[in-house]
Amino acid sequence: MRQEQTLKILIMGGYGVFGGRLAELLSDVSDLELIIAGRSHMKASAFCKSYKGAATVTPLQLDRSNIEEGIQTAQPDVVVDASGPFQNYGSNPYSVITACIKQKTNYLDFADSADFVFGVSQFDAAAKEANIFILSGVSSFPVLTAAVLREIAKDMDIVTVEGGIAPSPYAGIGLNVMRAVVGYAGSQVKLTRGGKPGTAIGLAEHRRFTIAPPGEIPLRNIHFSLVDVPDLQVIPPEHETLRDIWMGAGPVPETLHRILNLLAKARAVFGLPSFVPLAPLFYRVLNLMKFGEHRGGMFVHVRGTKNDIETERTWHLLAEGDDGPYIPSMAIECLVRKRLKGNIPDPGARPATRALDLADYQTLFAKRTISTGFRAGDEKTKPLYQQILGTAFTALPTPVQALHATREPRRWAGTACVQRGKNIFARTIARAIGFPNSGTSTPITVELVPSEKGERWTRNFGGKTFSSLQQIGAGKNNHLLLERFGPIEVALALTVKDNRLFLIPRRWTLFGLPMPKFLLPAGNSHEREQNGHFYFDVEIAVPLIGLIVSYEGELRPA
């Protein structure tokens, strides 16, 4: 291994999706030389010319068939295989690893093939003899999953695991990844079921899940399908009580996703050939259909026992905008940064499940708009707002907590300033629902009466009364607050920012019928502490019509 202070890393597929993002994540490191390798010298050179950062980048034309020669020429400290698809490496899938062992060069990869990652341990003795590390599957699946499960296992015995990744529709997907996905669609996927090795049909099994870190706007309820990822094989040996594991992906749009589901089932039933030839078509279509929210996420849902009592816990991750697509490359980024500080993985060849802890990821996430959090199974026994907010409830100001921290009937009183919309449509809607008239220093009382259906809020503004029913959302409204005003029901996200509780409309129905998003009622509504007391600021507006009503004021327990 080279002894110079600068760390040299050869990235196979360095101008591709994952390799390119890894190079970007390391762009601030000056004592780093990145060799951007691939079959096309022109693409490698173009990437290097456009690269911005302190790290040194060098293009290199390199094919897997002459990897040993490339290592001898470049003399890297670490080889990173970011090419793939690892499922299609042919009769000699570990040629890069054997070349690295022969040249005594450390190795990391982004492998997403369960069989490939599970089989890398066969090189453990040879890697130890060469005094190098060979880590496979250094990505979200399985490194982040494994880190989350080790954290959960501190407090419970894990029995079942379900997890999934939901990429943003704007994230883009590489052609090699698409080849891998359609390659196992409809084929047998190895996993653990009932405590025994079993199989299932790739992309033919489904789950729905809502990713909702406490205090953040949840992702929309997403359709996940079973994928062949390393977690299915490398996670079970780490938890002796684990009996079932299922991992999925939730790409959007859902219509294209469901077409893949149908093709997978058809292949399994009728014995059709692999759909890999269709990969370029799906690749083009998926990367053209970019619409919706630019957000992505991941979840890990665990059921198990604690002191012989059944329990469950869920970990949620939410990434905004362009930050999500970088998460798969962060594991190798972190290992490189650790290596620069002298923290080197132990010699040997193995899956990378124990390469990082959750705290390592949290350090990386803190630099970006990425939110994470745990939810416990006992939230369902708590008051309405605590169920939805989870651990974020404790971040609320004391008066706001006091209003929502009980299931008992209660009455609060104070004064409010009310403003009504002035056009005829706004007045008609306000009158139909029973919203109060405009006024300043209007006396107000609010009665909150819990019931099996939810919590009835009755507001009395100087003798003008109107009420709404608030309840927990389910299905596509999971982790949302439903508030019904007569025939109108609005699903609200509860978020905590700047010591305020915001209520953000996400969808709505009229007489039970889903209504278009462009007509979704809006407004800046929140609760906060002011002068030591509970303060509310509610604004209800409708597109094309404008303000319906707004009211703000102070409440105290009566």
N, C-alpha and C positions, 0 to 999 in steps of 0.2 A: 504493500500500500504506500501511496505517496506520503511524504512527511512535511511538505510545504504547508504554510499556514492557510493558504487559499484552498477551499474545498472544491473539488472538481466533480461534477455530477453529469453523467451522460443520460439524457432523457430520450428513450426510444418512443417515437410518436410525439416528439417535443412540440411540433406545430399543430397537433390535434387538439381535441376538445379538452381532455383532462391534462395532458402534458403542457398545453399552452397556458391553462389556468394555473398550474403549479408554478410555471416560470413567472407568471404575473405575481403570484402570492409571495415569491422570493425576490421580487425586484428591488426591495429596499436593502438587500444584504450585499455590501460591497466586497467582502472577502469570499466571494462565491463565483465560480465559473461554471456556466451551464452550457453543455454541448447539446444543441438542438438537432437530434438525429431523426432520419426517416428515409424512406425510399426515394423521395424527391428532393434533390439538392436545391432546386429552384424554390420550392415551398419553404424549406428550412432557411434559405438565405433571405427570402422575403420576410419571414417571421423575425429573424435577427435584425434586419434593417428597421423594422417598425417597432422593435422592442424599446421600451422606455424604462429605465431603472438603473440602479447602481451596480447590479450584478453584470458580469461579463458574459456575453453570449457568443457562441461560435457554431456555425452550421456544419453538419456532417451528413453525407450521403451514406446510409447504412441499411442493410437488409438483414433479417434474422439469419439468413443462410451464411452470412460472413461476420456474425457477431463476435466471434473470438478474435478475428483479425482487427475488428473495430476497437475492441477493448485493448489489444496490444498497442494499437496506434494512439488512441486517445489517453490511455493510462488514467482512467477515472478512479475516484475514491468510491463512488457508488454508481451502480447502474439502476435506472428506474425504467421499468417496462410499462409504458402508458399506451401501448399500441392496441393489441387485441384484434379481433375478438378471441379471448382465451379459450372459448369453447371449440374453436376451429383451428387449433395449432397442429393438427395432423398427428402422424404416428410418432413424432418426437416432440411432444409439447413442452418439455423442460430443457430445450436446447440452450436457451439463454442462461438458465440457472447452472447447467453443467459447465458452460463456458466461464461463468463467473467463478465457480469453484476452482476450475483449472487455473484461472488467472489470479485467484485469491483476491477477488473484488467483491465488495458488499453489494447486496441486491435488494430492491424493493419493487413491488408491482401494484397495479390497480385491479388485479384479477377479480372478475365477478363470476367466474365459473366455480361452482361448488366443488366439482370433482378435482379441478386443478388445484384449488387452495387446500382442500383436504389432503391431497396426495403429496404436498411439498415436504412433509415431515420425513419422507424416505431419504432425503438428502441431509438429515440432521448430523449424522456422524461425519460425513465428508465435509460439511461446512465447519464443524468444530475443529476437525483436523487442519483445515485451511485457515482457521482463526478468523472467520468472517461470519456476518449475519445474513440470512436469507429469510426475508419476511414477505409473505404473500397475502393478498387481499387487504392492502393498506388503504382502506377507503371507508365510507360510511357504513356499508355492509361489508364486513362484520365488525369493524373496530369500534364505531360509535355505539352500535347495538350492544356489543359485549361490555363496554364501559358503563352504559346505563344499567344493564342487568347486574353487574357487580355491585353497583350502588344500591339497587333495590334488594339484592340478596343479603345485604347487611341487616335487614329488618324482617325478612320473611323467607320461607322456603319456596322456591319457584316451582310451579307445577306446569302451567301453560304459558306460552308466549305467543303473542300476535304482534306484528309490526308492519310498517309500511312507509314508503317514501312517495310523496306527491310533488313532482316537479312543477315549477311555474310553466305555463304555456309558452312563455317567452324565453325559457332557458335554452332551448335548442337541444338537439340530441345528435350524437355522432352516428355516422353510417355503421360503424362497427358495433356500436351498442344495439342499433336496430337489428342488425344481422343476428346478434346473440339472442335477442328477445324472440324474434319470429322463428329462430332455429329451434327453441325448446317449446314453442307454442304447440300444444297438443301432444307432447311427448311426456314420458315418465320423469317426474322430479322426485329425488330422494329426500325424505324428511323423517322425523320421529313422530309416531302416533301411538298412543296408548302405551308409551314406554318402550316401544319396539321400533326397529328400522322399518319404514314403509315407503310407499310411493303415492303420488297424486299427479294429476294432469296439469301441466303448466298452462297458466292463463285460463283454466277452465273452472277454477274455484274463486269465489268472490266474497268480499266483505264490504260493508260501508262503515265509514268512520269520520268523525269530525275532529280535526286537529285544533286544539284550543288551549294554548298556554294560559294559565291564570292571569286575568287582567288585560288580555289582548283581544283584538277582534279575531274571532275564529275563522279558519278557512271554511269554505263551503263544504257541506257534507259530500264526501268523495267516495267513488267506486274504486275499490282496490282489487287486483287480481293476483293470484299466486305466481311468484317468479322464482326462478332457479338461481338462488344466491348462496354464497358460502355459509351464511348464518345457519341454514338448515342442517348442515353437517358438522360445522365446527363449534357451534354453541352448545348443543346437548352434552358433550363430554365434560364441559366445565361446570355443570349443575346436576348433581346426581339425583335430585328429586324431580327434574324436568321430565315430563311425559309427552308433551305435545308442543310443536312449534310450527308457526305459519308466518310467512313473510310475503308481502305484496307490494305492488307498485300501482299508483293511481294517476297515470298520465291523462291529460285532457287535450282535446275535447272528448267527452264521454262517448259520443257517437262513434268515433273512430276506435276508441278503446273496446266498445262492445262488438264492433266488427271483428276485431282480433279475437275476442272471446268466442264468437260463433265459429270462426275458422279453426280455433284450437279444438273445440268440441267436435267439429266435423272431421278433423284429422284423426282424433282419437277413436271416433266411432267407425269411420269408413277406411281407416288405414291409409290416408292420403300421404303423399311425400312431403318432405320439409318445405316450408314456405320461404326459405332463405332467398330464392330467386325474386320474391316479391319485396324484399327488404328495401331496395332503392325506391320503389313506389311509395311504400309507407313512410320512408324517410323524407321524401319530398313533400308529401301531403301533410305530415305532422308538423314540419317546419314552416309550412305555409299558413296553417290554421292557428294563428297566434291572436287570440282575443280573450277577453276576461281580465281578471285581476292578476297583476304581476307579483304573485306571492306563491311560495311553496312551503312544504313542511315535511315532518317525519313524526312517527309515533311508535311507542313500544308499550303494549298493554300486557300486564302480567297478572295472572291469578295464582294464588298459592295459599299457604297456611302460616299463621303466626301463633305460636303456643297452641297448636292443634285447632285453631279457629280459622275458617276460610276467610280470606281477605283478597283485595286486589289493589293494584296501583298502576297508574299510567303516566308515562313521560311524553311530553309534547314539545315539539320544536316548530317555530314559525320563522321563516326568512322572507324579508321584504325585498322587492325589486331584484337587482342583479346580484345580491349577496348569496342567495341560495345555491346557484350553480357552482359556487366555489367550494362548498362544503365537502364534496367527495375528494377534493385535492388537499384539504387541510390536514389530513392525517400525516401524509408524507411531508408537507410543509413543516409541521410540528417536529417530526423526527429529524429533519435537516437542521432546524434551529437548535434542537437539543444536541445534535452531533457537533455543531459549531461551538457549543459551550462545554464540550468534552463528555457529554452524556451519551454513551454509545451502547446500543442494544447488545445483549450477550451473544456470543457466537452460537451458531446453530441454525437449522432450517425449520420453520414452523409457520402456521397461520398467525396473522398479526393481531389476534384477539386481545392480547394483553400488552400491546405496544404502548397504549395510551390510557389514561384515566379520564373520567368525566371532567375533572378540574382542568386538564390540559385543553380540552375543547372549550371550556368556559372562558379561558384566557383568550382564545382565538375569536370566539363569538363576541366578546365584549367590544371588539374593534368595529363591529358591523351591526346592522339592524337585524339581529337574530335574537329571538326570545325563546327561552326554554322554561319548563316548569313541570312539577309533578302534581298529579291529582290522586287523591286517595278514595278508596271505595266507600268510606263512611260519610262522604259529602252529602249523600242522599238523605241522611237523617237530620241535616242542619237546616236552618231557616233559608228562605228563598234565595236571597242575594248571596249568602255564603255558599250555597250549592253551586251557583254559576261562577262566582269569582274565585272559589277555592282559596289557596294560600294568599292571593292578592287582597283578600278582604281585610287582613290585618294591616295593610298599608294605607287604609282609609283613615281620614281624620276621626277623632273620637266621637264627635256628635253624629257623623254620618254612620259610623258603626252602631251607635246607640239606637238609631231609628230602625235598623235592619237586623239587629242581632237577637231577635226573639221570635218565637212562633205564637206568642200571646197577643190577644187583642190590645190595641193601644190607641191613644188619641193625642195628637200634637196640635198646638195652636200658635198663631202669630199674625203677621200682617203681610200683605202682598201688593205689588203694583201689577196691574193687568192692562194689556193692550190688545185690542181686537183688530183683525183685518177689516179694511174699509170697503172693499168692493163687494158687489152683491153675492158673488159665489162664495167668498170667504164668510160673509155674514150668514148665508144659508147653511153652510156646513157647521159653523160654530153653534148656530141655533139648534140644529138637529141633534148634535151631540150633547149640548147643554153647557158649553163653555161659558165662563162668566163674562159680564160686560166690562168695558174698560173702566179703570179707576185707580186711584193712588191711595196708599195706606188702607187698603181694603182688609177687614178682619177675615181670617181664614182659619178653619179647623180641618184637620185631616184625620180620618179614622181608618185604621188598618185592621181588618178582620180576617185572619187566616181560616181556611177551610180545606176540605179534601181536594177541591178543584184548584186552589191556589191562594191568592190573597186579594181581598176586595178593598180597593182604595176609594173612599168616599170623601170628596173635597167640597167644602162649603165656603164659598166666597161671599160673605155678607148676605147670606140667605139664598144665594144662587148655588144649587148643588148639582154636581155631576160625579159619576163614578166610573171606574174601570176595574177589570179583573186582570191581575198579573199572575202568571204561572210559568213553570219550567217548560221550555221547548223540548220536543222530541223529534226523532227522525232527522229530517233535513234541517230542523230548527234546534238540534241538540246544542247545548251550552249557550243558548240564547234565552232572553226573557221575552215572553209573549205578553203583550198588553192589548186587551180588547176594549174598544169603545163602541158599544152597540154592534153594528154590522162590520166594523173595521177592526182588523187585528194586525198589529205591527210586531215583527220580530226584532228585538233590540239586542245589540252587543253591549255588554258592560265592560268598560275599560277603565283602568286607573292610570292617570297621568297627572303629574304636577300637583299631587295631593287633592285631586278632584276625581269624582266618579262620573264618567261620561256615559250617556245612553245614546247609542248610534243605531239608527234604523238600517236594517239589512234587507228585509223583504216584507211584503204585506199582502193581505187578502181582503176582499170585499164580499160579504155574504159567503165566505168560505172558498171563493174562487181566487187563485193566484193572480195578482195584478202586475203589469209591466214595471220594470225597474225604473224607467224614466219618469213614472208617476209616483215613485216612492216618496212618502212624506219625509221631510228633512227638518233640520233645525239644530241649533247648538244648545243641547240640553245637558245640564250637569248638576251635581250636588257637591257642596264644599263646606268648609268651616269658615265662618266670618264672625269676628268679635267673640269667639268662643262658643258660637251657636251654630245650629244646622241652617244652611242657606241653600235655597234651590233656585235654579234658573232654567225655565222650560220654554222652548220655542217650537212651535208646530207650524210648518209651512208646507205648501203643496206646489210642485212645479206647475207652471202656466197660470196658477191662481195667486200665489204669493202667501203672505202671512195669514194664518187662520187665527192664532192666538199666541200670546207669550205672557208668561207670568213669572215673577221672581219675588222672593221675600225670605223671611226668617221664620223658623219654627222652633218651639220648645215643647218638651213633654207637658201635657196638660193633666 
